Amino acid sequence: MKLKTLYFVLSLTIGATLSGCIEEYEADIPAAESEVLVVEGTICSGQMNTFFLTRTQPVNSYDWDLAVEGATVSVRGSDGSEYTTMGSAGCYTCWIDRLDPDVEYSLVIKTDGETYVSEPQKPLRTEKIAEVCGVQNTKYSNIDVLVTPAAPFEPDKTNYYSWTYDETWEVHPLYTTTIRFDTQLMKCIYDMNQFAQRGWKDAANSTIMVGSSTNYEGQHIHSLKIYDIDCEDERIYYRYSGLLHQRAITKAEYEYELARRQAGSEMGGLFTPQPSQLPTNIRCLTSNKRAIGFVGCSLNTSDYRFFLNASDYYIDIPKHADMRYWLYGCTENDCKKMVELGMYLCAWDDRRKMGGSLFTAWATESLLDVRLEGAYIEEPYFWKLTENVSY
């Protein structure tokens, strides 16, 4: 999964508070710290493997094309096996059918006359996910998504994991209508098929969350918070589904992810780690050049599909002023003109037989069609599931 390339800037603003003057200082970053190879990706069995190669840039660079083109990238095993990738735009992929648990694997990269290799590793087994749930601790507070892996394979040692997730959520249009004005018949008729009553949106979260079993009894992580959803967020208005991906990792990879997160959150600070200070398991065989990144190796990943229903939580859906256009005392000719203007009929209150008037309400397509809000209307294959599923 592609992650944001770390962009390292050491820029310090020194303020002389007593004198009231401010002096700006930009640290002189060594040349060796710019154009450093950044490697992202994991060697994993039974799936398409994707590796992203980019380079860091100095602070004053205007070259935004950071992708490494024309590299030769392959996965090699200590048994002589090799998987060669295909690549473009800095993205290199290959299918790996099955890794041998007794073989050590490395990622080998050849680019710009240099050869880089990741530390050989045997693929780690990953436990299944036992449970994922959403917890709202107080009324209208955020909904915390908590994960509990299955009992660890090795309960006598510290276990480390990483998680990523994909999201799908149901959306509804701001207004719905089951009627329309027929300009040929010059009357209101029922029409249930103009617009879908609901739709869905997807998102893939690229942030890697990591966890350690150090402080858990029996080295078994229980109810660890992975992320949260605001109770005012569109994702939780109706129904939400997450697909959580779990992978066992080494202590070294765990420490790398923690350091990378610190560098991303404190970028530009006095104590921000520079590239040369980040842990990595990638080295250059042909020179003293460095690389940033950590290539893990997994025998499998575990997935868990879970659902959160709005009816189980306190959800705060914002109130909107009526955005429909109302016509009071209108005629059929007025309705025809509204259709010609591209408006859609969504309310019809005819009291003329009782001595009253015709009242109608009209809405633009954007208020009725969820597709114009980035949604799709084909129901996902898993949406009919009523229980969570562990894969």
Buried (B, 14 or more C-beta within 10 A) or exposed (E): BBBEBBBBBBEEEEEEEEEEEEEEEEEEBEEEBBBBBBBBBBBBBEEEBBBBBBBBBBBEEEEEEBBBEEBEBBBBBEEEEEBEBEBEEBBBBBEBEEBBEEBBBBBBBBBEEBBBBBBBBBBBEBBBBBBBBBBBEEEEBBBBBBBBBBEBEEEEEBBBBBBBBBBBBBBBBBBBBEBBBBBEEEEBEEBEEBBBEBBBBEEEBEBBBBBBBEEBEEBBBBEBEBBBBBBEBBBBBBBBBBBBBBBBBBEBBBBBBEBBBBBBEEBEEEEBBBBEEBBBBBBBEEEEBBBBBBBBBBBBBBBBBBBBEBEEBEBBEEEEEEEBBEBEEBBBEEBBBBBEEEBBBBBBEEEEEEEEBBBBBBBBBEBBBBBEBEBBBEEEEEEEEEEBEBE
